[in-house]
């Protein structure tokens, strides 16, 4: 399972120091890498970030959510960008265009993205949380396409394809250590997808 990095979409912590959230995220990643996710406690994360355990819970409800800060905002951002795509864009083009725009923010976070993916891959609990996040992304794309007038079946299928394509592009981007920007990687995936689809499907094989 691959992960979409959402650190760029964190909500503003109005009453709290936003720098603290950043320190907590970095502290958690360091500790998870050093000791393994299951062996790290909230207290350890808080101490490394220089705050108390009680203060930690002002930012995150548990040690898992520190890896998913801002994920609650991502579906709304994606929905907005799909709706903003050119009116004449095909459903898949509108979805991929939106994902490419969001992915452009990843350029400054290549190291953290790789670290985060490694931690999530090591824990079934985190993988399940990641699947929940991706399902919300897919649902947001589907909702946006419905608002653009796409029928239910096509909106659902396109949303699923777009999400899978974005994850494949993220693989390429991360494995290439950011040498190519995310939009370029997504374009490469889109071209491959188009080539696969234009090969045609022998519908008689499914009868």
N, C-alpha and C positions, 0 to 999 in steps of 0.2 A: 504494500500500500504506500502510495506516495502522498506527500503533504503539500498543501498550499500554504505558503507562509503569509500570515495575516498581521504581522507585527506593525505594519505601516497603518493599520486601520484601528488603532486603539482609541477608545474614547478619552476625552480630556478629563483628568481627575481633578475636578473643580476645587475641592477643599484640600486636596493632598498635593504633595510635591510630585510632579510628573517624573522627575528624575529618579525617584524611589522605585517606581514601577520598572523603569529600565534596569536599575541595579538588581532588583529581584529576579527579573528574567535572566540576566546574565549570571547571577549567582546560582540559580536553579540549573541552568545549562551546564555550568562548570561542575557542580556537585553530581548531577546525573551522569555526566561523562566519567567522572572520577570513581563513583561508587555504585552506579546503577540506580535506576529510578526507584525500585522497590526499597532500596536501603537508605534513602534520603528522607529526612523529616522536614516539616514546615519550620521547626525551630532552627534547624541547621541552615536553611535557606535564609531565614530572617537574620540570623547572626552574621552570616557572610555578607549580607547586604547592608549591615550596620543598623538594623532596626530591631524592635522587640517582636516576639511572636504575636502578641496582641495586635501590633500595628500591621503585621502582614495581612491579617484578615480584613483590613480596610480596603485592600487592593484585590485580593483573590480569596475565594471561599475554601480552596484546598490546594494541595501541591500540584494537582493535575492542571488546573486552569491557568497557572502561570505560563504554560506553553501555548495557551489558546487565547491570550489577551486580545481583545478586539474582534474575535470571531463573530460575535453577535451583530456586529455592524456590517460585515462583509456581504450578506445577502441583499441588504438594502442598497449598498453601493453598486453591486452587480445589476440589480433590477433597474436602477436609475440609468446606468450606462447602456444597457440593452435598449431601453426605451428611447434613449437619445441617439441611437444609431440612425443612419440615413433611412428615410421612409421607404426607399426603393431597395434596400438591402434585403437579401434573402434571410430567412430565419437563422440559418447556421452562420452566415456571415455576420449578422448582427450580434449573435452570441459570442463568436470568436473575437470580433472587434472589441467588445466590452472586456473580455478576459485579457486581451493583449494590452489594453490600456492599464488595467489593474496590475498586470504582471510587470509592467515597466517600472513599478516602484520597487521591485525586488533587487535591482542592480546594486543597491547599497547594503544588501543583507545576505550576500552569497555565503559567507562563513556561518552566520547564524542559521540560515536555512538548512545547510548541510548538517549542522549539529542537531537541530531540532528534528530533522527527519530520522537521524540515527537513534535518537532517544525514543521517538514514537515507535519505530520499528522494533524496538527491544521489549515493548510492553503491550500485551493484549488489551489491557485497560485503555491505554492511550490510542491504540489502533481503533478501538470501538468509538472513542470520542472523536477521532478524526473522521470516521465514516459518517457520524452524525453531522459533523460540520459540512462534509461534502454533499450530503443529502440536502442540507439547507441551501447550499449553493445551487444545486440542480433545481430545486423547487423554485428558487428565485428567478432563475433563467426561464423556467417554464411559465411562471406567472407573468413575466414581462412579455414573453412571446404571445401569450393569450391576449394580453392587452394590445398587442400589435395586430391582432386579428387572425392569428394562426389557430387552426383547429386543435382540439384537445390532443388527439393522438400524435400529430406531428410536433406539437409543442413539447410533449413529454419526450419523444424520441430525440428531437434535436437537442434538448437540454441535457439528456444523458450523453449523447455523442460529444457535445461541447465540453462537458466536464471531464470525460475520459481524455479528450484531445488535450485539454489544458494540463492534465496530470502527466501525460506523455511528454508534453513540451517542457514541463518542470523537470522531469527526469533528465532530458537532454541538456537543459540549461545548467542544472546542478552538477551533473557529471562532467560537463565541459568547463566547470569552474568559472562560469560567467563570461567566457571568452566571446560568446555570441549573446546578444541580448535576448530577453525572453520572447519578444515579439517575433524575432527571426526564427527562434526555435518553434514557436507556435505556427508560423507560416510554413515551415518545413513539414510539420505534422499535418497541416491542412492539405498540402500538396499530396502527401502520401495517401491521405484519406480520400482525396478526390480520385487518385489513380486507382485505388482499390475499388471504389464504387463504380467507376466508369468501365471496369472490366466486365461488369454486368453480373446478374444473378440468374441462374437457370431455375426459374420458379417451378418447373416440372419436377425437380428433385424433392420438392416439399409437398407434393400432392400424394 
